[in-house]
Amino acid sequence: MMNTIGVNQAKVQIYGPGFSSFVRTLLLLCEEHQIDYSLGFELDDQAIEFKSEQYLALHPYGKLPILKHNELVLAETASIGRYLLSTFVPDYPQRYSIVQQAKIDSFCAIASIYLDKAIIRDYVLEFAFPKGESGEVRLDVVKAAQPQVLYALKVIENELINGECLNSDFFGLADALLAPMLHYLSGLPEGFSLLDKVPEVEKYFQQLMIRASCQKVLTIKS
């Protein structure tokens, strides 16, 4: 793993599986910004069963991921991501004005709630875990979900063209949230990724995949 700097040299612990898109968001930030981390289903070398009573004490709704850094325990990906950047990237607190940070927070909330639901929960997961009677992909469900996937991609396109959160030299939280979603989408069977329908987003994804952090994290198998 990578080394941190200054007083924040304690390793951050990320609880969750490497295939989770939200866990991958945190891994991308750590790899990109040289934050030392561990990954798995242990905290402080103690195994914690997912959705156990012990786990629900960390997140009352049993969601992933969880971050532990020193004595701090945090839930919810966007909040964890902002903490990582604010704590470990020396110039991050001064990089954005209050208004700019508010815009980033707003887009990241949209990404982690609505874009994730349209792209991952209601679409990609049908390919990953088919729910057809014989274990096949339910094409009617997939086709019904496609308009919302396209709408989500258009939201990303609009941010690329008119917003301030993406397409900059700094790899931030918004990029880290979108990269796993777009990568999973790109891996769907021919004709189903829909990225070719929104060229600006496809180009953005290709630019992300040039980064060493994306090449490393987004190829994790488990």
Buried (B, 14 or more C-beta within 10 A) or exposed (E): EEEBEEEBEEBBBBBBBBEBBBBBBBBBBBBBBBBBBBBEBEBEEEEBEEEEEEBEEBBEEEBBBBBBBEEEBBBBBBBBBBBBBEBBBEEBEEBBEEEEBEBBBEBBEBBBEBBBBBBBEBBBBBBEEBEEEEEEBBEEBBEEBBEBBBEBBBBBBEBBEEBBBBBEEEBBBBBBBBBBBBBBBBEBEEEBBBBEBBEBBBEBBEEBBEBEBBEEBBEBEE
